[in-house]
Amino acid sequence: MRASDAFFAIAQNQEERWVLLRVNLDGKSRVLLELTSPWGSFVTPSPDGRRLAYATLTTESNVWLLADF
């Protein structure tokens, strides 16, 4: 099945978690990925319909300590 046989959506499931769904044209859906946040999320299929690219906004940060450089 190709990406053109379905559409993709970000929704909240029954456990109130955000998920990326693949929804077939007949209405059947399948969870592809659980997301940490819906904010800034988008999904787009590749031109050949075989892959998905997605991005999501996070607020995570790292701090690095460099000693003796």
Secondary structure, 3 states (H helix, E strand, C coil): CCHHHEEEEEEECCCCCEEEEEEECCCCEEEEEEECCCCCCEEEECCCCCCEEEECCCCCCCCCCCCCC
